[in-house]
Amino acid sequence: MKNMEVYYIKFSKLFIIFMLLIKLVIAYKDLHLDFPGPYCAQRGAAGCCENRKDSCAVPIQGTLCYCDDFCDRGHSGDCCPDYDTYCKNVPPPVPTQRCFHNGIYINHGQSLEDNCNHCTCRNGIMECENDICIQDNDIINNINLIDESLKWHAKNYSEFWGRKYSEGIKLRLGTFEPSFRVKSQTRLSNRITNIPVEFNALNQWSGLLTENIKDQGWCGSSWVISTTSVASDRFAIQSKGQEVVDLSAQNILSCTRRQQGCLGGHLDAAWRYLHMKGVVNEECFPYEAHSSHCRTYGIKSLRQMGCHSSGKVDRDHFYSTGPAYSLNNETDIQIEIMRSGPVQATMRIYRDFFSYGGGIYRRSAANRDHDHGFHSVKLIGWGEERHAYQTTKYWIAANSWGTWWGEKGYFRVLRGVNECMIEDYVLASWPHVFNPHVKRVSPYKK
């Protein structure tokens, strides 16, 4: 009796071990790979048995596995690893292996996102897209390693992480390379005057200019946002505070013909629309970050549009400006800002600019041979930074990526050396401020 109890206990332990082994095998679904055998096959002619036959067994890992029909009982089965393939002629499963990627194991067939690239594990090999991301650890770390000589530092932005660089060029910029019309414009030269070392339009016209930085979102609309931002500031300055207005960028984005809306446009087209047609204010036609229906089509006045004029005057006609003009060089740009207000600049954008976190930007070697795009920004002033015996001159510019980026939405960029072509195509225009003694004809009137 005692021998039976001992046998039963031993058998129970072996059975538990065997069941744990079977569960482990099922979990991996690759038992034939972990225990290649042969097992049933090594029994030769007596290999497979019908019904239940306890002697139809083979040793495996300190226990027994079976080659009879009774072993095939689903999850509670105790068949040998090669039972299906040898006894039932079932084709062996396709071998699968896990992948090791970025410090973690990934099962066959599983996918994950590695920054901006989609990856899938296939038989031990991680197959990933190979697109360039807007940001990655390499470009951020490389820039910050040379921060001292570069004079600016990089930052990781959650808004950009996980996005492809092609998306950034297409949807975070939006200004087309200046057209021949812009490049061939006669450039205005200002008479030389005393130029201060530092100047900031926000301080010069404090209370008139808004420090609010728009976020264009994932819409390539810098060509309209920079245009209306410069024009808005100039309305406030030239009207001496009588028309402090935030002009509608969406008005131009939705209504300008022969441009590509959120996929980009030419600056001369934006200024031409503002000159020929005019726009309403932001409150009346708010920014939507996509090309919506043109709500001002056929409308002749603010009242007809249901808008209220901004400021302290009783304006009814749309806000418009004179023709845009181009500025010649660094000193002309400085004098124009100092006398009349912010101006619009176009700059060539490289990949490292997206990671700008502060300092005086200049293009770094981290860009390698990556593509570039064009972007338009608002120049509001300039300054100098001294380190020992070295002086670095810079422009102060307002971007259109929100206050979370850069220096609270602003950035500084090297001045006087045409860094990223920022001094090549600089535009401005005079606003048509309200004059109660002048009866203006609506630009929509036939």
The 8 nearest C-alpha neighbors of each residue, nearest first, counted from 0:
[[1, 3, 2, 4, 5, 6, 7, 8],
 [0, 2, 4, 3, 5, 6, 7, 8],
 [3, 1, 5, 0, 4, 6, 7, 8],
 [2, 4, 6, 0, 1, 5, 7, 8],
 [5, 3, 7, 1, 6, 2, 8, 0],
 [6, 4, 2, 8, 7, 3, 9, 1],
 [5, 7, 3, 9, 4, 8, 10, 2],
 [6, 8, 4, 10, 5, 9, 3, 11],
 [9, 7, 11, 5, 10, 6, 4, 12],
 [10, 8, 6, 12, 11, 7, 5, 13],
 [9, 11, 7, 13, 8, 12, 6, 14],
 [12, 10, 14, 8, 9, 13, 7, 15],
 [13, 11, 15, 9, 14, 10, 16, 8],
 [12, 14, 16, 10, 11, 15, 17, 9],
 [13, 15, 17, 11, 12, 16, 10, 18],
 [16, 14, 18, 12, 17, 13, 11, 19],
 [17, 15, 13, 19, 14, 18, 20, 12],
 [16, 18, 14, 20, 15, 19, 13, 21],
 [19, 17, 21, 15, 20, 16, 14, 22],
 [20, 18, 22, 16, 21, 17, 15, 23],
 [19, 21, 17, 23, 18, 22, 24, 16],
 [20, 22, 18, 24, 23, 19, 25, 17],
 [23, 21, 25, 19, 24, 20, 26, 18],
 [24, 22, 26, 20, 21, 25, 19, 27],
 [23, 25, 21, 30, 22, 27, 26, 28],
 [24, 26, 28, 22, 27, 23, 21, 30],
 [27, 25, 23, 24, 28, 22, 29, 21],
 [26, 28, 29, 24, 25, 23, 30, 22],
 [29, 27, 25, 26, 24, 30, 23, 31],
 [28, 30, 27, 32, 31, 24, 33, 94],
 [31, 29, 24, 33, 32, 34, 28, 80],
 [30, 32, 35, 34, 80, 29, 33, 81],
 [31, 33, 30, 35, 29, 34, 94, 80],
 [32, 34, 30, 31, 35, 29, 24, 80],
 [35, 33, 31, 32, 36, 30, 80, 37],
 [34, 36, 31, 32, 33, 37, 80, 30],
 [37, 35, 38, 34, 81, 80, 31, 40],
 [36, 38, 40, 41, 35, 39, 81, 80],
 [39, 37, 36, 40, 41, 57, 79, 81],
 [40, 38, 46, 41, 42, 66, 82, 81],
 [39, 41, 38, 42, 37, 43, 46, 85],
 [40, 42, 38, 43, 39, 37, 46, 36],
 [43, 41, 46, 40, 39, 45, 44, 38],
 [42, 44, 46, 41, 45, 40, 39, 47],
 [43, 45, 46, 42, 47, 40, 41, 39],
 [46, 44, 43, 42, 47, 48, 55, 39],
 [45, 47, 42, 43, 39, 44, 40, 48],
 [48, 46, 66, 67, 86, 45, 39, 49],
 [49, 47, 67, 66, 55, 68, 50, 52],
 [48, 50, 68, 67, 51, 47, 52, 69],
 [49, 51, 68, 69, 67, 52, 48, 70],
 [52, 50, 69, 67, 68, 49, 53, 48],
 [51, 53, 54, 55, 67, 50, 48, 49],
 [54, 52, 55, 51, 56, 65, 67, 66],
 [53, 55, 56, 52, 65, 57, 51, 67],
 [56, 54, 53, 52, 66, 65, 67, 48],
 [57, 55, 65, 54, 64, 66, 63, 53],
 [56, 58, 64, 63, 38, 65, 59, 39],
 [59, 57, 63, 62, 64, 61, 60, 56],
 [58, 60, 62, 63, 61, 64, 57, 38],
 [59, 61, 62, 58, 63, 17, 34, 20],
 [60, 62, 59, 58, 63, 13, 17, 16],
 [63, 61, 59, 58, 60, 13, 17, 64],
 [64, 62, 58, 59, 57, 56, 65, 61],
 [63, 65, 79, 78, 57, 56, 77, 58],
 [66, 64, 56, 78, 79, 55, 67, 70],
 [65, 67, 47, 55, 39, 78, 82, 56],
 [68, 66, 48, 69, 49, 70, 47, 65],
 [67, 69, 50, 49, 70, 71, 51, 48],
 [68, 70, 51, 67, 71, 50, 72, 52],
 [71, 69, 78, 77, 76, 68, 67, 72],
 [70, 72, 76, 69, 68, 73, 78, 77],
 [71, 73, 76, 75, 70, 74, 69, 77],
 [74, 72, 76, 75, 71, 70, 77, 78],
 [73, 75, 76, 72, 22, 21, 25, 77],
 [76, 74, 73, 72, 77, 18, 21, 71],
 [75, 77, 72, 70, 71, 73, 74, 78],
 [78, 76, 70, 64, 65, 79, 75, 71],
 [79, 77, 65, 70, 64, 66, 76, 82],
 [78, 80, 64, 82, 65, 81, 66, 38],
 [81, 79, 31, 82, 30, 78, 34, 38],
 [80, 82, 84, 79, 83, 85, 39, 38],
 [83, 81, 86, 79, 85, 84, 80, 66],
 [84, 82, 87, 89, 86, 81, 85, 88],
 [83, 85, 89, 88, 81, 82, 87, 90],
 [86, 84, 82, 88, 81, 83, 87, 40],
 [87, 85, 82, 83, 88, 47, 84, 66],
 [86, 88, 83, 89, 84, 85, 82, 90],
 [87, 89, 84, 85, 86, 83, 90, 82],
 [88, 90, 84, 83, 87, 91, 85, 86],
 [91, 89, 84, 88, 92, 83, 93, 87],
 [90, 92, 84, 89, 93, 83, 31, 94],
 [93, 91, 94, 90, 29, 95, 31, 28],
 [92, 94, 95, 91, 90, 29, 122, 96],
 [95, 93, 92, 96, 29, 122, 32, 91],
 [96, 94, 122, 107, 93, 97, 123, 29],
 [95, 97, 123, 122, 107, 98, 94, 106],
 [96, 98, 106, 123, 107, 105, 104, 122],
 [99, 97, 123, 105, 104, 120, 124, 125],
 [98, 100, 104, 103, 105, 102, 97, 101],
 [99, 101, 103, 102, 98, 104, 105, 125],
 [102, 100, 103, 99, 104, 113, 98, 105],
 [101, 103, 100, 99, 104, 105, 98, 113],
 [104, 102, 100, 99, 101, 105, 98, 106],
 [105, 103, 99, 98, 100, 97, 106, 102],
 [106, 104, 98, 97, 99, 109, 120, 103],
 [107, 105, 97, 109, 108, 98, 120, 104],
 [106, 108, 120, 121, 97, 109, 122, 96],
 [109, 107, 120, 121, 106, 119, 110, 122],
 [108, 110, 106, 107, 120, 119, 105, 111],
 [111, 109, 119, 118, 120, 108, 112, 117],
 [112, 110, 118, 117, 113, 119, 109, 116],
 [111, 113, 117, 116, 114, 118, 115, 110],
 [112, 114, 116, 115, 117, 111, 118, 161],
 [113, 115, 161, 116, 112, 160, 132, 162],
 [116, 114, 161, 162, 163, 132, 113, 112],
 [115, 117, 128, 113, 114, 112, 127, 118],
 [116, 118, 112, 127, 128, 111, 113, 115],
 [117, 119, 127, 111, 126, 110, 112, 116],
 [120, 118, 110, 126, 125, 109, 108, 121],
 [121, 119, 125, 107, 108, 109, 124, 98],
 [120, 122, 124, 107, 123, 108, 125, 119],
 [123, 121, 96, 95, 124, 107, 120, 97],
 [122, 124, 98, 96, 97, 121, 120, 125],
 [123, 125, 121, 122, 120, 98, 126, 97],
 [126, 124, 120, 119, 98, 121, 127, 118],
 [125, 127, 119, 118, 124, 120, 121, 128],
 [128, 126, 118, 117, 129, 125, 116, 119],
 [127, 129, 116, 117, 130, 118, 126, 115],
 [128, 130, 127, 116, 131, 117, 115, 132],
 [131, 129, 128, 132, 116, 163, 115, 164],
 [132, 130, 164, 163, 129, 133, 165, 115],
 [133, 131, 163, 164, 134, 115, 162, 130],
 [134, 132, 164, 163, 162, 159, 167, 350],
 [135, 133, 132, 160, 159, 354, 138, 136],
 [134, 136, 137, 138, 139, 132, 133, 160],
 [135, 137, 139, 138, 140, 134, 155, 141],
 [136, 138, 140, 135, 139, 141, 134, 142],
 [137, 139, 141, 140, 136, 135, 365, 142],
 [140, 138, 136, 142, 153, 137, 141, 143],
 [139, 141, 143, 137, 142, 138, 136, 144],
 [142, 140, 138, 144, 143, 139, 137, 365],
 [143, 141, 139, 144, 140, 145, 146, 138],
 [142, 144, 146, 140, 145, 152, 141, 153],
 [145, 143, 141, 142, 146, 140, 147, 139],
 [146, 144, 143, 142, 147, 148, 149, 141],
 [147, 145, 143, 149, 150, 152, 144, 148],
 [148, 146, 150, 145, 149, 151, 144, 143],
 [147, 149, 150, 146, 145, 151, 144, 143],
 [148, 150, 146, 147, 151, 145, 361, 363],
 [151, 149, 147, 146, 148, 359, 358, 152],
 [150, 152, 358, 359, 149, 357, 146, 360],
 [151, 153, 143, 356, 146, 357, 355, 358],
 [154, 152, 355, 356, 354, 139, 143, 142],
 [153, 155, 356, 354, 355, 156, 139, 152],
 [154, 156, 354, 157, 153, 139, 134, 160],
 [157, 155, 158, 159, 160, 154, 354, 404],
 [156, 158, 160, 159, 155, 161, 134, 162],
 [159, 157, 156, 160, 161, 162, 155, 403],
 [160, 158, 157, 156, 162, 133, 161, 134],
 [161, 159, 157, 162, 158, 134, 156, 114],
 [160, 162, 115, 114, 159, 163, 132, 116],
 [163, 161, 115, 160, 159, 132, 133, 164],
 [162, 164, 132, 166, 165, 133, 115, 131],
 [163, 165, 133, 132, 167, 166, 131, 168],
 [164, 166, 168, 163, 167, 169, 131, 133],
 [167, 165, 169, 163, 164, 168, 170, 162],
 [166, 168, 171, 164, 165, 170, 169, 133],
 [169, 167, 165, 166, 372, 172, 170, 171],
 [168, 170, 166, 167, 165, 171, 219, 262],
 [169, 171, 219, 218, 217, 167, 166, 172],
 [172, 170, 167, 219, 217, 168, 218, 169],
 [173, 171, 219, 374, 170, 168, 221, 174],
 [219, 174, 172, 263, 220, 221, 262, 222],
 [175, 173, 222, 374, 373, 263, 264, 221],
 [176, 174, 265, 264, 373, 177, 263, 173],
 [175, 177, 373, 178, 174, 265, 372, 345],
 [178, 176, 181, 175, 182, 265, 179, 266],
 [177, 179, 180, 181, 176, 182, 265, 175],
 [178, 180, 182, 181, 183, 177, 184, 176],
 [181, 179, 178, 183, 182, 184, 267, 177],
 [182, 180, 184, 178, 179, 183, 177, 267],
 [183, 181, 179, 180, 184, 178, 177, 424],
 [182, 184, 180, 181, 179, 185, 186, 178],
 [185, 183, 181, 182, 186, 180, 325, 324],
 [184, 186, 183, 187, 325, 324, 326, 182],
 [187, 185, 325, 326, 327, 184, 188, 324],
 [186, 188, 326, 327, 325, 189, 185, 324],
 [187, 189, 331, 327, 186, 326, 190, 328],
 [190, 188, 331, 191, 187, 334, 335, 330],
 [189, 191, 192, 188, 331, 334, 330, 187],
 [192, 190, 189, 193, 330, 334, 331, 194],
 [193, 191, 194, 190, 334, 189, 330, 195],
 [192, 194, 195, 191, 334, 196, 190, 330],
 [193, 195, 192, 196, 334, 333, 330, 191],
 [196, 194, 197, 193, 198, 382, 381, 333],
 [195, 197, 382, 194, 383, 198, 381, 392],
 [198, 196, 382, 195, 381, 383, 199, 380],
 [197, 199, 380, 381, 382, 200, 195, 196],
 [198, 200, 380, 201, 202, 379, 203, 381],
 [199, 201, 203, 379, 202, 204, 380, 340],
 [202, 200, 205, 199, 204, 203, 208, 210],
 [203, 201, 205, 200, 199, 204, 198, 206],
 [202, 204, 200, 201, 205, 199, 198, 337],
 [205, 203, 202, 201, 207, 200, 206, 208],
 [204, 206, 202, 201, 207, 203, 208, 200],
 [205, 207, 208, 204, 209, 201, 202, 240],
 [208, 206, 205, 204, 235, 240, 243, 209],
 [209, 207, 232, 206, 201, 205, 204, 210],
 [208, 210, 211, 207, 206, 201, 232, 212],
 [209, 211, 212, 208, 201, 397, 408, 206],
 [210, 212, 209, 213, 402, 401, 408, 208],
 [213, 211, 401, 408, 402, 399, 210, 214],
 [212, 214, 399, 401, 215, 211, 400, 402],
 [213, 215, 401, 400, 399, 216, 212, 402],
 [214, 216, 399, 400, 218, 213, 288, 220],
 [217, 215, 214, 218, 288, 400, 171, 170],
 [218, 216, 170, 171, 215, 219, 288, 167],
 [217, 219, 261, 170, 216, 288, 220, 215],
 [173, 220, 218, 170, 261, 172, 262, 171],
 [219, 221, 173, 222, 261, 218, 223, 263],
 [222, 220, 224, 223, 173, 375, 225, 172],
 [221, 223, 174, 220, 266, 224, 225, 375],
 [224, 222, 226, 248, 221, 225, 220, 269],
 [225, 223, 221, 248, 226, 227, 222, 228],
 [224, 226, 228, 376, 223, 227, 221, 377],
 [227, 225, 223, 224, 229, 228, 230, 222],
 [226, 228, 230, 224, 229, 246, 225, 248],
 [229, 227, 225, 231, 230, 226, 224, 232],
 [228, 230, 232, 226, 231, 227, 341, 342],
 [229, 231, 227, 233, 228, 232, 234, 226],
 [232, 230, 228, 234, 233, 245, 229, 244],
 [233, 231, 235, 229, 234, 230, 208, 236],
 [232, 234, 236, 230, 235, 231, 237, 340],
 [233, 235, 231, 237, 232, 236, 430, 238],
 [234, 236, 243, 240, 242, 232, 233, 238],
 [237, 235, 233, 239, 238, 234, 240, 232],
 [236, 238, 239, 234, 233, 235, 432, 430],
 [239, 237, 241, 240, 235, 236, 242, 234],
 [240, 238, 236, 237, 241, 235, 242, 207],
 [239, 241, 235, 238, 242, 243, 207, 236],
 [242, 240, 311, 238, 310, 239, 243, 312],
 [243, 241, 310, 235, 240, 244, 238, 234],
 [242, 244, 235, 310, 240, 241, 207, 309],
 [245, 243, 309, 231, 242, 246, 310, 280],
 [244, 246, 231, 281, 280, 247, 243, 228],
 [247, 245, 280, 281, 227, 231, 244, 279],
 [246, 248, 281, 280, 249, 250, 279, 284],
 [249, 247, 224, 250, 223, 251, 227, 252],
 [248, 250, 252, 286, 247, 251, 253, 285],
 [249, 251, 248, 247, 253, 252, 254, 278],
 [250, 252, 254, 249, 255, 253, 248, 223],
 [253, 251, 249, 260, 250, 254, 290, 255],
 [254, 252, 290, 293, 291, 251, 250, 249],
 [253, 255, 293, 251, 252, 250, 256, 296],
 [256, 254, 251, 252, 253, 258, 272, 257],
 [255, 257, 258, 254, 259, 253, 268, 260],
 [256, 258, 255, 259, 264, 268, 260, 265],
 [259, 257, 264, 256, 260, 255, 263, 265],
 [258, 260, 262, 263, 264, 261, 257, 256],
 [259, 261, 262, 252, 263, 290, 258, 264],
 [262, 260, 219, 218, 263, 220, 289, 259],
 [261, 263, 259, 219, 260, 173, 169, 170],
 [264, 262, 173, 259, 219, 174, 261, 260],
 [263, 265, 258, 174, 175, 259, 222, 173],
 [266, 264, 175, 268, 267, 174, 222, 177],
 [267, 265, 269, 268, 222, 270, 264, 174],
 [266, 268, 270, 269, 265, 271, 181, 323],
 [269, 267, 271, 266, 265, 270, 272, 264],
 [270, 268, 266, 272, 271, 267, 223, 273],
 [271, 269, 273, 267, 272, 268, 274, 323],
 [270, 272, 274, 268, 273, 269, 267, 275],
 [273, 271, 275, 269, 276, 274, 270, 268],
 [272, 274, 277, 270, 319, 271, 276, 275],
 [275, 273, 320, 271, 319, 272, 321, 322],
 [274, 276, 272, 273, 271, 277, 442, 319],
 [277, 275, 272, 442, 273, 274, 443, 278],
 [276, 278, 319, 273, 318, 317, 274, 275],
 [279, 277, 318, 317, 250, 273, 247, 319],
 [278, 280, 317, 247, 318, 246, 283, 284],
 [279, 281, 246, 247, 283, 282, 245, 284],
 [282, 280, 247, 285, 284, 246, 283, 245],
 [281, 283, 285, 280, 284, 247, 245, 306],
 [282, 284, 281, 306, 280, 285, 279, 307],
 [285, 283, 281, 282, 247, 250, 280, 249],
 [286, 284, 281, 282, 283, 249, 287, 247],
 [285, 287, 249, 288, 248, 284, 247, 281],
 [286, 288, 289, 285, 249, 291, 290, 215],
 [289, 287, 218, 286, 216, 215, 290, 217],
 [290, 288, 287, 291, 261, 218, 260, 252],
 [291, 289, 253, 260, 252, 261, 292, 288],
 [290, 292, 253, 289, 293, 287, 252, 249],
 [291, 293, 294, 253, 290, 254, 295, 296],
 [294, 292, 254, 253, 295, 296, 291, 250],
 [293, 295, 296, 292, 250, 284, 254, 253],
 [296, 294, 298, 293, 297, 304, 250, 254],
 [295, 297, 298, 294, 293, 254, 299, 443],
 [296, 298, 295, 299, 443, 294, 444, 300],
 [299, 297, 295, 296, 300, 304, 303, 443],
 [298, 300, 443, 441, 297, 303, 444, 301],
 [299, 301, 316, 303, 302, 315, 298, 317],
 [302, 300, 306, 304, 315, 303, 316, 317],
 [303, 301, 305, 304, 300, 306, 315, 307],
 [302, 304, 300, 305, 301, 298, 299, 306],
 [303, 305, 301, 302, 306, 298, 300, 295],
 [306, 304, 302, 303, 301, 307, 283, 300],
 [307, 305, 301, 283, 304, 302, 308, 279],
 [308, 306, 309, 301, 305, 302, 283, 315],
 [307, 309, 314, 306, 310, 313, 315, 301],
 [310, 308, 244, 242, 307, 243, 311, 280],
 [309, 311, 242, 243, 241, 312, 308, 244],
 [310, 312, 241, 242, 309, 313, 240, 308],
 [313, 311, 314, 310, 241, 242, 433, 308],
 [312, 314, 315, 308, 311, 433, 435, 310],
 [315, 313, 308, 312, 316, 433, 301, 317],
 [314, 316, 301, 300, 302, 313, 317, 308],
 [317, 315, 300, 301, 314, 441, 318, 299],
 [318, 316, 277, 278, 279, 300, 301, 319],
 [317, 319, 277, 278, 279, 316, 320, 431],
 [320, 318, 277, 273, 274, 431, 317, 430],
 [321, 319, 430, 274, 431, 429, 273, 428],
 [320, 322, 429, 274, 428, 430, 323, 431],
 [323, 321, 274, 428, 324, 320, 271, 270],
 [322, 324, 428, 427, 270, 426, 321, 325],
 [325, 323, 426, 427, 428, 322, 326, 186],
 [324, 326, 426, 186, 425, 187, 184, 427],
 [327, 325, 187, 186, 425, 332, 331, 328],
 [326, 328, 186, 188, 187, 331, 325, 332],
 [329, 327, 331, 330, 332, 326, 422, 423],
 [328, 330, 332, 331, 415, 333, 422, 327],
 [329, 331, 333, 332, 328, 334, 191, 189],
 [332, 330, 189, 334, 328, 333, 329, 188],
 [331, 333, 335, 329, 330, 334, 326, 328],
 [334, 332, 330, 336, 331, 335, 337, 329],
 [333, 335, 337, 331, 336, 332, 338, 330],
 [334, 336, 332, 338, 333, 337, 339, 331],
 [337, 335, 340, 341, 333, 339, 334, 338],
 [336, 338, 334, 335, 339, 333, 340, 200],
 [339, 337, 335, 336, 334, 340, 333, 341],
 [338, 340, 336, 335, 337, 233, 341, 236],
 [339, 341, 336, 233, 337, 338, 200, 342],
 [342, 340, 379, 336, 378, 229, 377, 200],
 [341, 343, 427, 378, 377, 229, 426, 336],
 [342, 344, 377, 426, 425, 376, 378, 427],
 [345, 343, 425, 376, 375, 421, 424, 377],
 [344, 346, 375, 421, 374, 424, 376, 425],
 [347, 345, 421, 420, 419, 374, 373, 348],
 [346, 348, 373, 419, 372, 420, 374, 349],
 [349, 347, 372, 371, 373, 346, 352, 374],
 [348, 350, 371, 351, 352, 366, 347, 372],
 [349, 351, 352, 366, 353, 133, 348, 369],
 [350, 352, 353, 354, 349, 366, 355, 365],
 [353, 351, 355, 354, 350, 349, 348, 362],
 [352, 354, 351, 355, 350, 133, 134, 349],
 [355, 353, 153, 154, 352, 351, 356, 155],
 [356, 354, 153, 352, 353, 405, 357, 154],
 [357, 355, 405, 153, 154, 152, 354, 406],
 [358, 356, 405, 406, 151, 152, 355, 410],
 [359, 357, 151, 150, 360, 411, 152, 356],
 [360, 358, 411, 412, 151, 150, 413, 361],
 [361, 359, 412, 151, 411, 413, 358, 362],
 [362, 360, 413, 363, 412, 418, 359, 149],
 [361, 363, 360, 364, 351, 349, 419, 352],
 [364, 362, 365, 361, 366, 351, 142, 149],
 [363, 365, 366, 367, 362, 142, 351, 141],
 [366, 364, 363, 367, 138, 141, 142, 351],
 [367, 365, 364, 350, 369, 351, 368, 363],
 [366, 368, 365, 369, 364, 363, 370, 350],
 [369, 367, 366, 370, 371, 365, 364, 349],
 [368, 370, 367, 366, 371, 350, 349, 131],
 [371, 369, 368, 372, 349, 350, 168, 165],
 [370, 372, 349, 348, 369, 347, 350, 168],
 [371, 373, 348, 168, 347, 374, 349, 370],
 [374, 372, 347, 174, 348, 346, 176, 175],
 [373, 375, 172, 174, 346, 345, 173, 221],
 [376, 374, 345, 344, 221, 222, 174, 225],
 [375, 377, 398, 225, 344, 343, 397, 345],
 [376, 378, 343, 397, 396, 342, 225, 344],
 [379, 377, 396, 342, 341, 395, 380, 343],
 [380, 378, 341, 200, 396, 395, 199, 377],
 [381, 379, 199, 395, 198, 394, 378, 200],
 [382, 380, 394, 395, 198, 197, 393, 199],
 [381, 383, 197, 393, 196, 392, 198, 394],
 [384, 382, 392, 391, 393, 390, 385, 196],
 [383, 385, 391, 390, 392, 386, 382, 393],
 [384, 386, 390, 389, 391, 387, 383, 388],
 [385, 387, 389, 388, 390, 384, 391, 383],
 [386, 388, 389, 385, 390, 384, 391, 383],
 [389, 387, 386, 390, 385, 391, 384, 383],
 [388, 390, 386, 387, 385, 391, 384, 392],
 [391, 389, 385, 384, 386, 392, 383, 388],
 [392, 390, 384, 383, 385, 393, 389, 413],
 [391, 393, 383, 414, 413, 382, 384, 390],
 [394, 392, 414, 413, 412, 382, 381, 411],
 [393, 395, 381, 412, 411, 414, 380, 396],
 [396, 394, 411, 380, 381, 379, 378, 410],
 [395, 397, 378, 377, 410, 409, 379, 411],
 [398, 396, 409, 377, 376, 408, 378, 410],
 [397, 399, 376, 409, 408, 400, 396, 377],
 [400, 398, 214, 213, 215, 401, 212, 397],
 [401, 399, 214, 398, 215, 404, 213, 408],
 [402, 400, 214, 213, 408, 403, 212, 399],
 [401, 403, 408, 407, 404, 212, 400, 405],
 [404, 402, 401, 407, 408, 405, 400, 406],
 [403, 405, 408, 402, 407, 401, 400, 406],
 [406, 404, 356, 408, 357, 407, 355, 410],
 [405, 407, 409, 408, 357, 410, 404, 356],
 [408, 406, 402, 409, 405, 403, 404, 401],
 [407, 409, 402, 404, 401, 406, 405, 398],
 [410, 408, 397, 406, 396, 407, 398, 405],
 [411, 409, 396, 406, 405, 395, 397, 412],
 [410, 412, 395, 359, 394, 393, 360, 396],
 [411, 413, 360, 359, 393, 394, 414, 361],
 [412, 414, 393, 392, 418, 361, 359, 360],
 [415, 413, 393, 392, 394, 416, 412, 417],
 [414, 416, 417, 329, 413, 392, 418, 393],
 [417, 415, 418, 414, 413, 422, 420, 329],
 [418, 416, 420, 422, 421, 415, 419, 414],
 [417, 419, 420, 416, 421, 413, 361, 414],
 [418, 420, 347, 421, 346, 417, 348, 362],
 [421, 419, 417, 423, 346, 418, 422, 347],
 [420, 422, 346, 419, 417, 345, 423, 418],
 [423, 421, 417, 420, 424, 425, 328, 329],
 [424, 422, 420, 421, 425, 417, 345, 328],
 [425, 423, 345, 422, 344, 426, 325, 421],
 [424, 426, 344, 343, 326, 325, 422, 423],
 [427, 425, 325, 343, 324, 342, 323, 326],
 [426, 428, 342, 323, 324, 343, 325, 425],
 [429, 427, 323, 321, 322, 324, 320, 430],
 [428, 430, 321, 320, 431, 427, 233, 322],
 [431, 429, 320, 432, 234, 321, 319, 233],
 [430, 432, 320, 319, 433, 429, 321, 318],
 [433, 431, 430, 238, 234, 434, 237, 242],
 [432, 434, 435, 314, 431, 312, 238, 242],
 [433, 435, 436, 437, 432, 438, 431, 314],
 [434, 436, 437, 433, 438, 313, 314, 312],
 [437, 435, 434, 438, 433, 439, 432, 314],
 [438, 436, 434, 435, 439, 433, 440, 432],
 [437, 439, 436, 440, 435, 434, 441, 316],
 [440, 438, 437, 441, 316, 442, 434, 433],
 [439, 441, 442, 438, 444, 316, 443, 437],
 [440, 442, 443, 444, 299, 439, 316, 300],
 [441, 443, 276, 444, 440, 275, 277, 299],
 [442, 444, 441, 299, 445, 276, 297, 298],
 [445, 443, 441, 442, 299, 440, 297, 298],
 [444, 443, 442, 441, 440, 299, 297, 298]]
